[in-house]
Amino acid sequence: MTTAGLAAMFPIARTKSSVKEGIYLGRDLFTGLPMNLETFTDGLANANIAIFGVAGAGKSVTVKTIIGRTALINRRLSILDIEGEYVAQTEKLV
């Protein structure tokens, strides 16, 4: 594993925001810096993300936020939605 890969596993150790583009997700609780999601920046290994958490942790809210804000900047998005939870929201974006 590279040092960059290791550092990515510890986002609380960052001292400055390195991502200026993409969609705004919120603020880092430790540093107060903005947290943006930009999956198509040059130099990234891939544009995939996965969201995991216990029930009630906010996974669905996070995905719906990503869907809406990605649509606002005219980007395409693919979602593996086994339960059909995001069908209504994505149909409104077409």
NORWO-V92185 format. One record per residue. RES is the residue in one small letter. SS is DSSP state (H for helix, E for strand, L for the rest). D_LAST is the distance of its C-alpha to the last C-alpha in whole Angstrom. Layout:
RES_SS_D_LAST, RES_SS_D_LAST
//
This chain:
m_L_41, t_L_40, t_H_41, a_H_38, g_H_36, l_H_39, a_H_38, a_H_34, m_L_35, f_L_37, p_H_34, i_H_37, a_H_39, r_L_37, t_L_39, k_L_36, s_L_33, s_L_32, v_L_28, k_L_27, e_L_24, g_L_21, i_E_19, y_E_22, l_E_23, g_E_26, r_E_30, d_L_32, l_L_34, f_L_37, t_L_37, g_L_35, l_L_33, p_E_29, m_E_27, n_E_24, l_E_22, e_L_22, t_L_22, f_L_22, t_L_25, d_L_28, g_L_30, l_L_28, a_L_29, n_L_25, a_L_22, n_L_22, i_L_23, a_L_24, i_L_24, f_L_27, g_L_29, v_L_31, a_L_29, g_L_29, a_L_28, g_L_25, k_H_23, s_H_20, v_H_20, t_H_20, v_H_17, k_H_15, t_H_17, i_H_16, i_H_12, g_H_12, r_H_14, t_H_13, a_H_10, l_H_12, i_L_14, n_L_11, r_L_12, r_L_11, l_L_12, s_L_13, i_L_15, l_L_17, d_L_17, i_L_20, e_L_20, g_L_16, e_L_16, y_L_13, v_H_11, a_H_11, q_H_10, t_H_7, e_H_6, k_H_6, l_L_4, v_L_0
//
